[in-house]
Amino acid sequence: MKMNLHSINGVAAEVTRRNERSAGAPLILLLLLLLSAPVFLSGCHSEQALAQTIAAPQVQGQKVVFPKDSPQVASLLVEPVQACSGSAIRLNGRLVWDEDVTVRVFTPFGGRVTKVLAAVGQTVSQGDPLAWIASSDYGQAQAEARKAASDFLLAERSLIRVRELFEHGAAAQKDLQSAEADFARATSEKERAAARLAFYGGNANTIGDVYQLQSSLKGVVVDKSINPGQEVRPDQMLANAPPLFSPLFVITDPSHLWVQMDAGEQDVPRLKPGQPIIVRSRAHPDEVFSGKIEVISDFFDPSTRTIKVRGTVDNSKRLLKGEMFVSVELPSSQHIGFDVPPKAVFLKGEKHYVFLEEGRGEYERREIKIGAEHEGKILVIEGIEPGQRVVTNGCLLLEQMLQADRGS
């Protein structure tokens, strides 16, 4: 595609003659195009030569290094990381009874309920009667206790008599030893039967088949599943059915509640036992309830990938109720990491990465551990140091360069 000066002059003369005949502007335009063709071809050769002089970026391990004055660097945007502190964790929670001050009452004897003495909402003290139960099993336990007391008296008198005879030489030593053994057995049986009745609130001196179901601690009756005439059994708590497993009474101190929370994996590093929490309820939007974290589970739920966290909350005003859903806030004033734009973080497999600017035209891929996303930023817990800058536009291009270099 070369043209010499003689050829151009010939074409120009022909165009001039035709232009004089037709006075048409298109021929002048054609002449200009022919004259500019060598210049255009010369410009194409110059751009190809310039592109050949620009060296390709180099990959050094986890780092991509661009040559000095590379135009590709201008297409990459970087931003400094921002320290994150004082952000709060917000979790959903459910209020349950404080099991340290809660008792679920079952009957130790089978029988029929004759009278219910306690109602829901009633405050009871330790040892107060809750219900009367007519039970032949309880009567049998009383009879065994009285029999054990009678056997003890008989064994005691027999031992005294044999010991006196032995001292006067009228009884053999083996008779004394046998009387002592009978007395020891009678003493043990009497103590066992008396302790059993005392454990259930009875004694050997009472006579009757009516058992008095008592409260084992001080608190408020918050649930009742018992009615007069109802048949109850001592193995009711062992039945594998919710209707049968329901306790006769639930007594607790409602001024102290537990709050059950489900936290994600990104929240675990910020959860500590004893950490204060703030509890809010939609039922009382203007009220704030204080508490603290008590227990953090040691395993994750495999289906929800959450960890169980338990806290306590002060309910001295008795505004919160059991099984109520609440929102829990965990404030934090300590430095917990750095905030970066979401487009600076990319996922590869199960790990998160960013590209850090090590210098002009030098970008290193760094694995990070992220936390929760908040206010349009992603919290980075590990992998970034103060003063570093991350690539926010072009990180996927850098990753493609790394992968292309390793695949070649």
C-alpha positions as CSV (number, residue, x, y, z in Angstrom):
1,M,0.0,0.0,0.0
2,K,2.6,2.5,-1.0
3,M,2.1,5.6,-3.2
4,N,4.9,7.7,-4.8
5,L,4.7,11.4,-5.6
6,H,4.2,10.8,-9.3
7,S,1.1,8.7,-8.8
8,I,-0.4,11.3,-6.4
9,N,0.3,14.1,-8.9
10,G,-1.4,12.1,-11.6
11,V,-4.5,11.5,-9.5
12,A,-4.6,15.1,-8.5
13,A,-4.5,16.3,-12.1
14,E,-7.3,13.9,-13.1
15,V,-9.4,15.1,-10.2
16,T,-8.8,18.7,-11.1
17,R,-9.9,18.1,-14.7
18,R,-13.1,16.4,-13.6
19,N,-13.8,19.0,-11.0
20,E,-13.5,21.7,-13.6
21,R,-16.1,19.9,-15.7
22,S,-18.6,18.9,-12.9
23,A,-17.6,21.4,-10.2
24,G,-18.5,18.6,-7.7
25,A,-17.3,18.7,-4.1
26,P,-17.1,14.9,-3.7
27,L,-14.0,14.7,-5.9
28,I,-12.2,17.2,-3.7
29,L,-13.0,15.0,-0.7
30,L,-11.7,12.0,-2.6
31,L,-8.4,13.8,-3.2
32,L,-8.1,14.7,0.5
33,L,-8.6,11.0,1.5
34,L,-5.9,9.9,-0.9
35,L,-3.5,12.4,0.3
36,S,-4.1,11.5,4.0
37,A,-3.8,7.7,3.4
38,P,0.0,7.6,4.0
39,V,-0.3,9.6,7.1
40,F,-3.0,7.3,8.6
41,L,-0.9,4.2,7.7
42,S,2.0,5.8,9.4
43,G,-0.1,6.4,12.5
44,C,-1.1,2.7,12.7
45,H,2.5,1.6,12.6
46,S,3.3,4.1,15.4
47,E,0.6,2.7,17.7
48,Q,1.7,-0.9,17.1
49,A,5.3,0.1,17.9
50,L,4.2,1.9,21.1
51,A,2.2,-1.1,22.3
52,Q,5.2,-3.4,21.7
53,T,7.3,-1.1,23.9
54,I,4.9,-1.4,26.9
55,A,5.9,-4.5,29.0
56,A,3.3,-6.8,30.4
57,P,2.7,-7.0,34.2
58,Q,4.6,-9.6,36.2
59,V,3.2,-12.0,38.8
60,Q,5.4,-12.6,41.8
61,G,3.8,-15.2,44.1
62,Q,0.6,-13.5,45.4
63,K,1.6,-10.1,44.0
64,V,0.9,-8.5,40.6
65,V,3.5,-5.9,39.6
66,F,2.9,-3.4,36.8
67,P,5.7,-1.6,34.9
68,K,6.4,2.0,35.6
69,D,4.0,4.4,33.9
70,S,1.7,1.5,32.9
71,P,-1.7,2.9,31.7
72,Q,-3.5,-0.1,33.3
73,V,-2.6,1.3,36.8
74,A,-4.9,4.3,36.2
75,S,-7.9,1.9,35.8
76,L,-7.4,0.5,39.4
77,L,-8.9,2.4,42.2
78,V,-7.6,2.1,45.8
79,E,-9.0,3.4,49.1
80,P,-7.5,3.5,52.6
81,V,-9.0,1.1,55.2
82,Q,-10.9,2.6,58.1
83,A,-10.6,1.5,61.7
84,C,-13.9,0.1,63.1
85,S,-14.7,0.5,66.8
86,G,-17.8,1.0,68.8
87,S,-20.2,-0.8,66.4
88,A,-22.8,-2.9,68.0
89,I,-23.9,-6.5,67.3
90,R,-27.7,-6.9,67.0
91,L,-29.2,-10.3,67.5
92,N,-32.7,-11.7,67.9
93,G,-33.5,-13.3,71.2
94,R,-36.2,-15.3,73.1
95,L,-37.0,-14.9,76.8
96,V,-37.2,-18.1,78.9
97,W,-37.4,-18.8,82.6
98,D,-34.2,-18.6,84.6
99,E,-33.6,-22.3,85.3
100,D,-31.5,-21.5,88.3
101,V,-34.6,-20.2,90.1
102,T,-37.2,-22.4,88.4
103,V,-38.8,-25.7,89.5
104,R,-41.2,-28.0,87.6
105,V,-43.3,-29.9,90.1
106,F,-44.3,-33.5,89.5
107,T,-45.9,-35.9,92.0
108,P,-43.7,-38.6,93.6
109,F,-46.8,-40.7,94.2
110,G,-49.6,-41.9,92.0
111,G,-53.2,-41.1,92.9
112,R,-56.2,-38.8,92.4
113,V,-56.2,-35.0,92.9
114,T,-58.6,-34.0,95.6
115,K,-57.9,-30.3,95.9
116,V,-55.8,-27.7,94.2
117,L,-54.5,-25.0,96.6
118,A,-52.3,-22.8,94.3
119,A,-53.3,-20.7,91.3
120,V,-51.4,-19.1,88.5
121,G,-49.8,-15.8,89.6
122,Q,-49.8,-16.8,93.2
123,T,-46.6,-16.2,95.2
124,V,-45.6,-19.3,97.3
125,S,-42.8,-20.0,99.8
126,Q,-40.7,-23.1,100.1
127,G,-42.8,-25.9,101.7
128,D,-46.2,-24.3,101.0
129,P,-48.9,-26.9,99.9
130,L,-49.9,-26.8,96.2
131,A,-52.4,-29.6,96.0
132,W,-53.8,-32.7,97.9
133,I,-53.5,-36.1,96.3
134,A,-55.2,-39.2,97.6
135,S,-52.6,-41.9,97.1
136,S,-52.4,-45.4,98.3
137,D,-48.7,-45.4,97.5
138,Y,-48.2,-42.6,100.1
139,G,-50.2,-44.6,102.6
140,Q,-48.0,-47.5,102.0
141,A,-44.9,-45.4,102.5
142,Q,-46.3,-44.2,105.9
143,A,-47.0,-47.8,106.9
144,E,-43.5,-48.8,106.0
145,A,-42.1,-46.0,108.1
146,R,-44.2,-46.9,111.1
147,K,-43.3,-50.6,110.8
148,A,-39.6,-49.6,110.6
149,A,-40.0,-47.6,113.8
150,S,-41.7,-50.6,115.6
151,D,-38.9,-53.0,114.4
152,F,-36.3,-50.6,115.7
153,L,-37.9,-50.5,119.2
154,L,-38.2,-54.3,119.2
155,A,-34.5,-54.8,118.1
156,E,-33.4,-52.2,120.7
157,R,-35.2,-54.0,123.6
158,S,-33.9,-57.4,122.4
159,L,-30.4,-56.1,122.4
160,I,-30.6,-54.7,125.9
161,R,-32.0,-58.0,127.2
162,V,-29.4,-60.2,125.5
163,R,-26.6,-57.9,126.6
164,E,-27.7,-58.2,130.3
165,L,-27.9,-62.0,130.0
166,F,-24.4,-62.1,128.4
167,E,-23.0,-60.0,131.3
168,H,-24.3,-62.5,133.8
169,G,-23.1,-65.5,131.8
170,A,-26.6,-66.6,130.8
171,A,-26.3,-65.9,127.0
172,A,-23.7,-66.9,124.5
173,Q,-21.6,-64.4,122.7
174,K,-23.1,-65.4,119.3
175,D,-26.5,-64.4,120.6
176,L,-25.2,-61.0,121.6
177,Q,-23.6,-60.5,118.1
178,S,-26.9,-61.6,116.4
179,A,-28.9,-59.1,118.5
180,E,-26.4,-56.3,117.7
181,A,-26.8,-57.1,114.0
182,D,-30.6,-57.0,114.2
183,F,-30.5,-53.7,115.9
184,A,-28.2,-52.2,113.3
185,R,-30.5,-53.3,110.5
186,A,-33.5,-52.0,112.3
187,T,-31.8,-48.6,112.8
188,S,-30.8,-48.4,109.2
189,E,-34.3,-49.2,107.9
190,K,-35.9,-46.8,110.3
191,E,-33.7,-43.9,109.2
192,R,-34.3,-44.8,105.5
193,A,-38.1,-44.8,105.8
194,A,-38.1,-41.6,107.9
195,A,-35.8,-39.8,105.5
196,R,-38.0,-40.8,102.5
197,L,-41.2,-39.4,104.2
198,A,-39.3,-36.3,105.3
199,F,-38.1,-35.7,101.7
200,Y,-41.7,-35.6,100.5
201,G,-42.9,-33.6,103.4
202,G,-44.4,-36.3,105.6
203,N,-43.5,-38.2,108.8
204,A,-44.2,-41.5,110.4
205,N,-46.5,-39.9,113.0
206,T,-49.1,-38.9,110.4
207,I,-51.8,-41.3,109.4
208,G,-53.8,-41.1,106.1
209,D,-53.5,-41.6,102.4
210,V,-53.7,-37.9,101.4
211,Y,-50.4,-36.6,100.2
212,Q,-49.6,-32.9,100.3
213,L,-47.8,-31.7,97.2
214,Q,-45.4,-28.9,98.3
215,S,-43.3,-26.2,96.6
216,S,-39.6,-26.8,96.8
217,L,-38.6,-23.1,96.5
218,K,-40.0,-19.6,96.8
219,G,-41.4,-18.0,93.7
220,V,-44.5,-17.4,91.6
221,V,-46.7,-20.0,90.1
222,V,-46.4,-19.3,86.3
223,D,-48.0,-22.4,85.0
224,K,-50.5,-25.1,86.2
225,S,-51.6,-28.3,84.6
226,I,-53.6,-29.9,87.3
227,N,-57.3,-30.1,88.2
228,P,-59.4,-31.8,90.9
229,G,-60.2,-35.4,90.1
230,Q,-57.2,-35.8,87.8
231,E,-55.2,-39.0,87.9
232,V,-51.5,-38.4,88.3
233,R,-48.5,-40.8,88.1
234,P,-45.0,-40.6,89.4
235,D,-43.5,-41.7,86.0
236,Q,-45.3,-38.8,84.2
237,M,-42.0,-37.0,83.8
238,L,-40.5,-40.0,81.9
239,A,-43.3,-40.2,79.3
240,N,-42.0,-39.2,75.8
241,A,-45.1,-37.2,75.0
242,P,-45.6,-33.4,75.5
243,P,-49.1,-33.7,76.9
244,L,-47.9,-36.3,79.5
245,F,-44.6,-34.6,80.2
246,S,-46.3,-31.3,81.2
247,P,-45.5,-30.6,84.9
248,L,-48.3,-30.1,87.4
249,F,-46.8,-26.7,88.4
250,V,-44.1,-24.4,87.2
251,I,-42.7,-22.1,89.9
252,T,-40.1,-19.5,89.2
253,D,-38.8,-16.0,90.0
254,P,-39.9,-13.9,87.0
255,S,-37.7,-10.9,88.1
256,H,-34.8,-12.8,86.5
257,L,-35.1,-14.1,83.0
258,W,-32.8,-15.9,80.5
259,V,-32.5,-14.6,76.9
260,Q,-31.6,-17.2,74.3
261,M,-29.8,-15.8,71.2
262,D,-28.5,-17.3,67.9
263,A,-25.3,-15.7,66.7
264,G,-23.5,-16.1,63.4
265,E,-19.9,-17.2,62.9
266,Q,-18.8,-13.7,62.2
267,D,-20.0,-12.6,65.6
268,V,-18.2,-15.2,67.7
269,P,-14.9,-13.3,68.1
270,R,-16.8,-10.4,69.7
271,L,-18.8,-12.4,72.2
272,K,-17.4,-12.7,75.7
273,P,-19.0,-14.1,78.9
274,G,-19.9,-11.2,81.2
275,Q,-20.3,-8.8,78.3
276,P,-23.2,-6.3,78.9
277,I,-26.2,-6.5,76.7
278,I,-29.2,-4.2,76.0
279,V,-32.6,-5.9,75.5
280,R,-35.6,-4.2,73.8
281,S,-39.1,-5.4,73.3
282,R,-41.8,-4.3,70.8
283,A,-44.3,-4.5,73.7
284,H,-42.4,-1.7,75.5
285,P,-40.5,0.3,72.8
286,D,-39.6,3.0,75.3
287,E,-38.1,0.7,77.9
288,V,-34.5,-0.6,77.9
289,F,-33.5,-3.7,79.9
290,S,-30.0,-4.4,80.9
291,G,-28.3,-7.8,81.2
292,K,-25.1,-9.7,80.4
293,I,-23.9,-12.7,78.6
294,E,-23.6,-15.9,80.7
295,V,-22.8,-18.8,78.5
296,I,-21.5,-19.2,74.9
297,S,-22.0,-22.7,73.4
298,D,-19.0,-24.7,72.2
299,F,-20.6,-26.0,69.0
300,F,-22.6,-24.7,66.0
301,D,-26.0,-25.9,64.9
302,P,-25.2,-27.8,61.7
303,S,-28.4,-26.9,60.0
304,T,-28.6,-23.1,60.7
305,R,-24.8,-22.5,61.2
306,T,-25.5,-20.5,64.3
307,I,-24.2,-20.7,67.8
308,K,-26.3,-20.6,71.0
309,V,-25.7,-17.7,73.3
310,R,-27.4,-17.4,76.7
311,G,-27.7,-14.2,78.7
312,T,-29.5,-12.9,81.8
313,V,-31.8,-9.9,81.9
314,D,-33.1,-7.9,84.8
315,N,-36.9,-8.0,84.9
316,S,-37.5,-6.4,88.3
317,K,-40.4,-4.3,86.8
318,R,-42.1,-7.5,85.6
319,L,-42.7,-6.0,82.2
320,L,-41.0,-8.8,80.2
321,K,-42.8,-12.2,79.9
322,G,-41.5,-15.7,79.2
323,E,-41.4,-16.8,75.6
324,M,-41.4,-13.2,74.4
325,F,-39.3,-12.3,71.3
326,V,-36.9,-9.4,71.9
327,S,-34.0,-7.7,70.1
328,V,-30.6,-7.8,71.8
329,E,-27.8,-5.3,71.3
330,L,-24.2,-5.9,72.3
331,P,-22.4,-2.5,72.4
332,S,-18.6,-2.4,71.9
333,S,-16.1,0.4,72.5
334,Q,-12.9,-1.5,71.6
335,H,-11.1,-1.7,68.3
336,I,-12.4,-4.8,66.5
337,G,-11.1,-4.4,62.9
338,F,-11.3,-2.4,59.8
339,D,-14.1,-1.3,57.4
340,V,-13.6,-1.8,53.6
341,P,-16.1,-1.3,50.7
342,P,-17.9,-4.5,49.8
343,K,-16.6,-4.4,46.2
344,A,-13.0,-4.7,47.6
345,V,-13.7,-8.2,49.0
346,F,-14.1,-11.3,46.7
347,L,-14.7,-14.9,47.5
348,K,-12.6,-17.7,46.3
349,G,-13.7,-21.2,47.4
350,E,-14.6,-20.7,51.1
351,K,-12.1,-17.9,51.8
352,H,-12.3,-14.1,51.4
353,Y,-9.5,-12.0,49.8
354,V,-8.6,-8.4,49.0
355,F,-5.8,-6.9,47.0
356,L,-3.5,-4.5,49.0
357,E,-1.5,-1.8,47.4
358,E,2.1,-2.4,48.4
359,G,3.5,0.4,46.3
360,R,2.9,2.2,43.0
361,G,1.9,-0.5,40.6
362,E,2.3,-3.3,43.2
363,Y,-0.7,-5.2,44.4
364,E,-0.7,-8.2,46.8
365,R,-3.5,-10.6,47.3
366,R,-4.2,-11.1,51.0
367,E,-6.6,-13.6,52.7
368,I,-8.9,-12.0,55.3
369,K,-11.4,-12.9,57.9
370,I,-14.6,-10.9,57.7
371,G,-17.3,-10.0,60.2
372,A,-20.7,-8.6,59.7
373,E,-21.7,-6.0,57.0
374,H,-22.9,-2.7,58.5
375,E,-23.6,0.7,57.1
376,G,-22.5,-0.2,53.6
377,K,-19.1,-1.6,54.8
378,I,-17.7,-5.0,55.5
379,L,-15.9,-5.5,58.8
380,V,-12.4,-7.2,58.4
381,I,-11.3,-8.9,61.6
382,E,-8.0,-10.3,60.5
383,G,-5.6,-9.8,57.5
384,I,-5.3,-6.0,57.4
385,E,-3.1,-3.6,59.2
386,P,-3.5,0.1,59.9
387,G,-2.6,2.5,57.1
388,Q,-3.0,-0.1,54.3
389,R,-5.0,0.6,51.1
390,V,-7.2,-1.9,49.3
391,V,-8.2,-2.1,45.6
392,T,-11.8,-1.2,45.3
393,N,-12.1,-1.3,41.5
394,G,-10.2,-3.9,39.4
395,C,-9.6,-6.6,42.0
396,L,-11.2,-9.3,39.8
397,L,-8.9,-8.2,36.9
398,L,-5.9,-8.7,39.2
399,E,-7.2,-12.1,40.2
400,Q,-7.6,-13.1,36.6
401,M,-3.9,-12.1,36.0
402,L,-2.8,-14.4,38.9
403,Q,-4.8,-17.3,37.6
404,A,-3.7,-16.8,34.0
405,D,0.0,-16.8,35.1
406,R,-0.5,-20.0,37.1
407,G,-2.4,-21.7,34.3
408,S,0.2,-20.9,31.7
